[in-house]
Amino acid sequence: MNSTQQIKLTQYMTNQKATLSSIGRSIASLNNDLAAAISHQAYARSNPDATVDAELLALINIGVDELLTQYNEVDAKRIDVLAVKDGTMTVDELIAKYNIDLAAYSNALI
């Protein structure tokens, strides 16, 4: 391995580790926040204090629908990562689907 390759590998490994750590923190945060969202839904839907009316529920539903749309985008990427890892999607299919510029990615490692 030449020195440029070693530099790129070292930077790749640094980036990979940072990405995995960031995703791990995001998942932990999402898990905690979803627990709170479940409590919010239970309170709003059971309405024990008679404070939530149909208009407020409609607004809550809009917010929930927006978040679920964003989550579905994340889940689709999760599925693709697993598919490439498991070999049910080729790396070329992944590159094409996400329009990944490997030359730019490689150049950014230096």
N, C-alpha and C positions, 0 to 999 in steps of 0.2 A: 504494500500500500504506500503510495507516495504521500508527501506532506499535505498536499491539497486535499486528498481523499481523507487523510487522518483528521484534518481540521473540520471538514464537512461532517464526518462521522461523529466527532466530539460534539459539534454544534447540534446535529440532529438528535443525539442522545439527550443533550441538555433540553432541547425544545420538547422532545417526547416526554421526558420526565415532568417538565413544567405543565404540559397539557394534561397529562394523566392526573396530576395533583389538582389542577384547576377543575377538571371535570369531577373529580372525587368530592371536592368542596361544594361544587354546584349541586351534585346529587344529594349530599347530606343536607344542604340548605333546602332543596326542593322537598325532600322527605319531611323535614320539620315543618315547612310551610304548608304542605299538603295536610298534615295532621291538624294544623290550625284551621285550614279550609274545611275540613270535615266537621270540625266543631261549629264553624260558622254556618255551614249548610244545615246541620242538625238543629241549631238554634232557630234559624230563619224558617225552616220548614215546619218545625213543631210549634214555634211561636209561643213559648210558655208565658211570656209577659204581654202578649197581645200588642206588640209594637211593630210588627212587620205586616204590611198590607200587600195587596196584589200588585200595586204599582212598584213598590220596593222590590218585590220578588222578580218582577220583570227586569228591573235594572240589574239585579244580582245575576240573573240568567244571562244577560248580555255580557257581563264581565267574565262569567264562567265560560261561556262559549268562546270568547276571544282567547282566553288562556288555553282552553282545550285545543284550539286550532294551532296555537304556537307549540303546544306539547306534541301534537301529532307530527309536526315538522321535525321535532327533535327525535321522536320515536322512529320516524322513517329513516333518519340518518343512523340511528342505533341499529336498526335492522340491516342496513347496508354494510355497516362495519362488521357485524356478525356474519353476514353473507360472504364477504371477502375473506374473513378469517377462516370460515368453514369451507371455503372453496365453491360455494354455490353461485357466487358472482365473481367474474374475473376482474382483475385489477384494471384491465382496459375498459371494461364496462363502467367501473367506478370512476375512472378518469374522465370518460366521456360524459357520464351522468352529471358530474359536478364541475365539468369544464376546468379540470386541474391543469395548470401550466407547470409541468415538472421542471422545465428549464428555469423558470423564474424561481421556483421553490429551491432548486439546487443552487442557483446563484445567490440567493438570500442566505445561504448557510455560510458564506464566506464573510 
